[in-house]
């Protein structure tokens, strides 16, 4: 079978779904690779690097969709809400599509994809299990985002991060607060610590306390307890407005004492909770910086504007989206390894081998044979359950 990689079309997107180094393992499994000319250029992988691995370079996107049995993308239609729709007429029945599809985004869009009769797999739905760890693209991208958020904050902050002892006197270290300690939050803690900041972190899931402390940060304990903070998959559960109001009240003092706040708090399928209000921003010292990694999901800060930088009372609130794309070489390399592990899981002797009794296959499979087949997505969109499929 042939795996095709089109050039990413979302404006400003620099990543690519497969990098040259993964090609030999795909070939060994009986999968050939073709790419659209220039697909990896922005990420630091020129066409020649692919050709050296025996990859065929095709002149345009249409040729990739025509030749490939499997299309691997980073942002497919669904997550690419700007230019992704142009791919619909290129899709062929039973073609396999792998990438970020935003399965809990818009029902109409997922139905449009289903209507093309493609067998699509949404990498966002990958189970967070040990067995699926090597295929977990969300974690890979969150790692890139958490790292970059700290660098952006450090660049914007009018202060040093580390403590410095100089002939001109001693500089005290900056104080960084991370709200939401999932994969991105943990990477943000580690990066801010490497830069020498004094780091605190808070999450409504108390189980992360030890992880925070093991990275040398202080865990902020608030005298409120979330109801069933974590679901079976390890994600935070949505709380009621009274809980969020209490959280904001208690977080106010910690936020006011911080030079940098990085927020990453999200709940699957829901708008991100507002944890930093306008009043809390006004309580921060001028020059302070907030980087809101939840910007695309509505933002954790009341003043966040997705894709924009807002300055209020001297405090900068950065709502930049798609941060993983700003570290495209390594973000692509990690993503390519995730996709490769997933492809090896989905195929046998170079052919797609769909085993729906397998959790990884079943949970990521979004559309097939003209329908949305994912049970979780059907439930989310209040569609009737389908009879069990073989
Ligand atoms: P996420 O992106 O869904 O959320 C980010 C963080 O925000 C989470 O830690 C969440 O608890 C927190 N949050 C949500 N609402 C909040 C609120 N009101 N106040 C404070 N914090 C709030 O998280 P993620 O990075 O996708 O990780 C989700 C879970 O999956 C974690 O338990 C993580 O350890 C786990 N995980 C497991 C594996 C694996 O086993 N293979 C891989 C990756 C992640």
Boltz pocket constraint, residues with backbone or C-beta under 6 A from the ligand:
constraints:
  - pocket:
      binder: B
      contacts: [[A, 127], [A, 128], [A, 129], [A, 130], [A, 132], [A, 133], [A, 136], [A, 138], [A, 139], [A, 142], [A, 179], [A, 180], [A, 181], [A, 182], [A, 183], [A, 184], [A, 185], [A, 202], [A, 203], [A, 204], [A, 205], [A, 229], [A, 233], [A, 234], [A, 235], [A, 236], [A, 237], [A, 247], [A, 264], [A, 265], [A, 266], [A, 267], [A, 268], [A, 273], [A, 275]]
      max_distance: 6.0
